[in-house]
Amino acid sequence: EDGVDNTGVAKDKLYSTPEDTQLVWDTLSPISPMFTIAAAFGNVHGVYKPGNVKLQPELLDSFQKNLGPKVGYEKPFFFVFHGGSGSEKSDISDAVD
């Protein structure tokens, strides 16, 4: 949609990883515990063939579960659901409630 051709990008590069989200935590939490993160869960910009990108909001819940025990918060992240249209309400609830 933004005119960027990402057809040569590997699918796994279109999603954030636990390491990505921990880096955000490690970088921003010393500044303030109140920050938002727009982790990529298939909500991407660019030109993609149909079926190339799949929304996986369950990744956000996995990021919470990965980092939570390490930092002492059950759900340490405040997520921005940019581009999450079409996600199931239950997947969103798992990630943020």
Salt bridges, closest charged atoms under 4 A:
GLU1 OE2 - HIS45 ND1 3.02
ASP61 OD2 - LYS65 NZ 3.00
ASP61 OD1 - LYS75 NZ 3.99
